[in-house]
Amino acid sequence: MRTFKELVDEAAAVDVSGWSFDWLDGRATEERPPWGYSRLLASRLPHVAAALDIDAGGGEVIAEVPRLPPRMVVSEGWPPNVERARALLSPRGVEVVSVAPGRPLPFPDAGFQLVTSRHPIAPDWPEIARVLADGGGYLAQHVGPRSAFELIEYFLGPLPDGPAARDPDREAAAAQAAGLRIVDLRTVRCRMEFFDIGAVVYILRKCVWWVPDFDVERYRRRLERLDAHIRTHGAFVAHSSRTLIEARRAPR
């Protein structure tokens, strides 16, 4: 294995925009949820006239779908990802719309038969219900409770769960309160393994909300201890948490 400095310097310099994690191939793994979100998405999108994907990142998830609906729209709030998504999806006729986090969706009522998202930041259930046509569906894979906390707490120490903390039952209740009927709700924990310290630096730079003040120099000593652990044990193990949620828009 390369030196600590070589691994960290490389990971600190690589581009982390978008939602592709290809750079981690061979350096980290994450078990996939059993429902196969990408397959579900690919099976649903061709059967609607108009669909919206929220928090689309750089458009990587939608780009993998072989057949899209006649009108496909994605929204994203981070400008570098917006530009990346436009470059990737515009050739396929996908509309890419910049929507600042926390702002209303700039679409008319009942304009979509399907709203989707993989790992939305904070689902705005009233807005999702508003843009869905009666009987339309919401299909998403959310981050579940205490996801990757073994890694996060390694750097930050023990954290409280908080009152909402990605709890699937709370999310389902909020969706129902907005006018959606839950038809599927499943949560699973998936094993994650990091095989070198560069993979850890990369993921903390990409998922900036995990350790909000992360900086290589600020956390150098902890990174060095984690590097020693990986070299001794072969990997650092954590667990992601994923929730599949599917809902239908009740008639207005």
C-alpha positions as CSV (number, residue, x, y, z in Angstrom):
1,M,0.0,0.0,0.0
2,R,1.2,3.5,-0.7
3,T,2.2,5.9,2.0
4,F,-0.3,7.9,4.1
5,K,0.8,11.1,2.5
6,E,0.5,9.8,-1.1
7,L,-3.0,8.4,-0.4
8,V,-4.3,11.6,1.4
9,D,-2.7,14.0,-1.1
10,E,-4.4,12.2,-4.0
11,A,-7.8,12.1,-2.4
12,A,-7.6,15.7,-1.3
13,A,-7.0,16.8,-4.9
14,V,-9.5,14.7,-6.9
15,D,-12.8,16.2,-8.2
16,V,-15.7,15.2,-5.9
17,S,-18.6,16.9,-7.9
18,G,-21.5,14.8,-9.0
19,W,-22.9,11.6,-7.5
20,S,-20.7,9.1,-9.2
21,F,-18.5,7.1,-6.8
22,D,-16.5,5.3,-9.4
23,W,-13.2,6.7,-7.9
24,L,-13.8,4.4,-5.0
25,D,-13.8,1.2,-7.1
26,G,-11.3,-1.2,-5.5
27,R,-10.8,1.2,-2.5
28,A,-14.2,0.9,-0.8
29,T,-17.4,-1.1,-1.0
30,E,-21.0,-0.7,0.1
31,E,-23.5,-3.5,0.2
32,R,-26.5,-2.7,-2.0
33,P,-30.1,-2.7,-0.6
34,P,-32.1,-5.8,-1.7
35,W,-34.8,-3.9,-3.6
36,G,-32.5,-2.6,-6.4
37,Y,-33.5,1.1,-6.6
38,S,-32.0,1.6,-10.1
39,R,-34.0,-1.3,-11.5
40,L,-37.2,0.0,-9.9
41,L,-36.6,3.4,-11.3
42,A,-35.9,2.0,-14.8
43,S,-39.1,0.0,-14.6
44,R,-41.3,2.9,-13.6
45,L,-40.1,5.9,-15.7
46,P,-41.0,4.6,-19.2
47,H,-44.7,4.3,-18.1
48,V,-45.5,7.9,-17.3
49,A,-45.8,11.0,-19.4
50,A,-43.9,13.3,-17.1
51,A,-41.5,12.7,-14.2
52,L,-39.4,14.8,-11.9
53,D,-36.2,13.6,-10.1
54,I,-35.3,15.7,-7.1
55,D,-31.8,16.4,-5.7
56,A,-30.4,14.8,-8.9
57,G,-26.7,15.5,-8.2
58,G,-24.8,15.4,-11.5
59,G,-27.6,13.4,-13.2
60,E,-25.8,10.1,-12.9
61,V,-28.8,8.1,-11.6
62,I,-31.2,9.3,-14.4
63,A,-28.4,8.9,-17.0
64,E,-28.4,5.1,-16.3
65,V,-32.1,4.7,-17.1
66,P,-32.4,3.2,-20.6
67,R,-35.8,4.7,-21.5
68,L,-37.1,8.0,-20.1
69,P,-40.6,9.4,-20.3
70,P,-41.6,12.0,-22.9
71,R,-40.9,14.7,-20.4
72,M,-38.1,14.2,-17.9
73,V,-37.1,16.9,-15.4
74,V,-34.4,16.9,-12.8
75,S,-33.8,19.5,-10.1
76,E,-30.5,20.2,-8.2
77,G,-29.3,22.9,-5.9
78,W,-25.5,22.8,-6.1
79,P,-24.3,24.8,-9.1
80,P,-21.4,22.5,-10.1
81,N,-23.8,19.6,-10.1
82,V,-26.3,21.5,-12.1
83,E,-23.8,22.1,-14.9
84,R,-22.6,18.5,-14.7
85,A,-26.2,17.3,-15.0
86,R,-26.9,19.6,-18.0
87,A,-23.8,18.3,-19.8
88,L,-24.8,14.7,-19.1
89,L,-28.6,14.8,-19.6
90,S,-29.4,17.6,-22.0
91,P,-28.5,15.5,-25.1
92,R,-31.3,13.1,-24.0
93,G,-33.8,16.0,-23.8
94,V,-33.9,16.1,-20.0
95,E,-34.8,19.5,-18.5
96,V,-32.3,20.4,-15.7
97,V,-33.6,23.0,-13.3
98,S,-31.6,24.7,-10.6
99,V,-33.6,24.8,-7.3
100,A,-32.0,26.3,-4.2
101,P,-32.3,24.0,-1.1
102,G,-35.4,24.9,0.9
103,R,-37.1,26.8,-1.9
104,P,-40.4,25.8,-3.5
105,L,-40.3,23.7,-6.6
106,P,-40.8,26.0,-9.7
107,F,-43.4,23.8,-11.3
108,P,-47.2,24.0,-11.5
109,D,-49.6,21.9,-9.5
110,A,-50.2,18.3,-10.6
111,G,-47.6,18.5,-13.4
112,F,-46.0,15.1,-12.9
113,Q,-47.2,11.5,-12.7
114,L,-44.0,10.4,-10.9
115,V,-41.5,12.1,-8.6
116,T,-38.3,10.3,-7.7
117,S,-35.1,10.8,-5.7
118,R,-32.1,8.9,-4.6
119,H,-30.9,10.2,-1.2
120,P,-32.8,13.5,-1.1
121,I,-31.4,16.1,1.3
122,A,-34.7,17.0,3.1
123,P,-37.9,15.9,1.3
124,D,-40.4,18.8,1.2
125,W,-43.5,16.7,1.4
126,P,-46.1,19.4,0.7
127,E,-44.2,20.5,-2.4
128,I,-43.9,16.9,-3.6
129,A,-47.6,16.3,-3.1
130,R,-48.4,19.6,-4.8
131,V,-46.6,18.8,-8.1
132,L,-47.9,15.2,-8.2
133,A,-51.0,14.5,-10.3
134,D,-53.8,12.7,-8.4
135,G,-52.9,9.1,-8.2
136,G,-49.3,9.9,-9.1
137,G,-46.4,8.2,-7.4
138,Y,-43.4,9.1,-5.3
139,L,-40.6,6.5,-5.5
140,A,-37.3,7.2,-3.6
141,Q,-34.4,5.7,-1.7
142,H,-33.7,7.8,1.4
143,V,-30.7,7.8,3.7
144,G,-31.9,6.0,6.8
145,P,-31.2,6.5,10.5
146,R,-27.6,6.6,11.8
147,S,-26.1,6.0,8.4
148,A,-22.3,5.7,8.4
149,F,-22.3,6.7,12.1
150,E,-19.3,4.5,12.8
151,L,-17.2,6.7,10.5
152,I,-18.8,10.0,11.5
153,E,-18.5,9.4,15.2
154,Y,-14.9,8.3,14.8
155,F,-14.2,11.9,13.9
156,L,-16.9,13.8,15.9
157,G,-17.4,11.6,18.9
158,P,-20.8,10.2,20.0
159,L,-23.8,12.0,18.5
160,P,-27.4,12.2,19.6
161,D,-30.0,10.9,17.2
162,G,-32.0,14.0,17.3
163,P,-35.8,14.1,17.1
164,A,-36.2,13.3,13.4
165,A,-32.9,11.7,12.6
166,R,-34.0,10.2,9.3
167,D,-36.6,8.0,11.0
168,P,-38.6,6.2,8.4
169,D,-41.8,6.3,10.4
170,R,-41.6,10.0,10.9
171,E,-40.9,10.5,7.2
172,A,-44.0,8.4,6.4
173,A,-46.1,10.3,8.8
174,A,-45.0,13.6,7.2
175,A,-45.8,12.3,3.8
176,Q,-49.2,11.2,4.8
177,A,-49.9,14.6,6.4
178,A,-49.1,16.2,3.1
179,G,-51.7,14.0,1.2
180,L,-49.7,11.0,0.2
181,R,-50.6,7.4,0.9
182,I,-47.7,5.1,1.8
183,V,-47.7,1.9,-0.2
184,D,-44.2,0.6,0.6
185,L,-41.7,1.4,3.4
186,R,-38.6,-0.7,4.1
187,T,-35.3,0.1,5.8
188,V,-32.0,-1.9,5.7
189,R,-28.5,-1.5,7.0
190,C,-25.7,-2.3,4.6
191,R,-22.0,-3.0,5.3
192,M,-19.5,-0.5,4.1
193,E,-15.7,-1.1,4.0
194,F,-12.9,1.4,3.4
195,F,-9.7,-0.2,2.3
196,D,-7.3,2.8,2.4
197,I,-7.3,6.2,4.0
198,G,-7.6,7.9,0.6
199,A,-11.1,6.5,0.3
200,V,-12.1,8.0,3.7
201,V,-10.8,11.4,2.7
202,Y,-12.6,11.2,-0.6
203,I,-16.0,10.3,1.0
204,L,-15.7,13.0,3.7
205,R,-15.0,15.6,1.0
206,K,-17.9,14.4,-1.1
207,C,-20.5,13.9,1.7
208,V,-19.7,17.2,3.4
209,W,-22.6,16.9,5.9
210,W,-21.0,13.9,7.5
211,V,-18.2,15.8,9.2
212,P,-19.0,19.5,8.4
213,D,-15.7,20.9,9.4
214,F,-13.6,18.2,7.8
215,D,-10.2,19.3,6.7
216,V,-7.1,17.0,6.3
217,E,-4.9,19.2,8.5
218,R,-7.6,19.6,11.2
219,Y,-8.1,15.9,11.4
220,R,-4.6,14.7,10.5
221,R,-3.9,12.8,13.7
222,R,-7.2,11.0,13.6
223,L,-6.6,10.2,9.9
224,E,-3.2,8.8,10.8
225,R,-4.7,6.6,13.5
226,L,-7.4,5.4,11.1
227,D,-4.7,4.7,8.5
228,A,-2.9,2.5,11.0
229,H,-6.1,0.7,11.8
230,I,-6.8,0.0,8.1
231,R,-3.2,-1.3,7.5
232,T,-3.6,-3.6,10.5
233,H,-7.1,-4.9,10.0
234,G,-7.4,-4.6,6.2
235,A,-10.4,-2.2,6.3
236,F,-12.5,0.2,8.4
237,V,-16.1,-1.1,8.6
238,A,-19.2,1.0,8.9
239,H,-22.8,0.6,8.0
240,S,-25.0,2.7,5.7
241,S,-28.8,2.8,6.3
242,R,-31.2,3.0,3.4
243,T,-35.0,3.4,3.3
244,L,-37.2,2.6,0.3
245,I,-40.4,4.7,0.3
246,E,-43.2,4.6,-2.2
247,A,-46.3,6.6,-1.9
248,R,-49.4,7.7,-4.0
249,R,-51.0,11.1,-4.2
250,A,-54.5,11.0,-2.8
251,P,-57.2,12.7,-4.9
252,R,-57.5,16.4,-4.2
